[in-house]
Amino acid sequence: MRPAWRKSPEPAFKTSEANGQFGPGHNSFTTTPDGKTDVLVYHARNYREIKGDSLRDPNRHTRAQVIRWKADGTPEFGEPVAD
C-alpha cells in the first residue's frame, strides 16, 4: 500500500531546460498493457517563452514516460524526457 499523498512546497515534476521540456503539468498515472510498468502521462511544451496568458497557451502536448517508485512508496518523477 502506498502512503497518502501530501502537497510538496516545491513542484515534484518541473521544467527540464536540458531536455527542452517546459511547463509540465496535469499529470496522471497508468500502466503498460501488461500491467508491469507504471507510466506518467502529462503535458508540456517545447519552448520557454509564452505570449499572453500562460493558462491559455494551447501548445502543451501530451507526453508519457516510465515512472519509478522510491522505497517509501512515493514516486520518483525524475525530469521530463526529451521529445
Summary of the structure (lengths in Angstrom):
residues: 83
radius of gyration: 14.0
end to end distance: 32.9
largest distance: 43.4
contacts: 172
relative contact order: 0.30
helix: 4%
strand: 36%
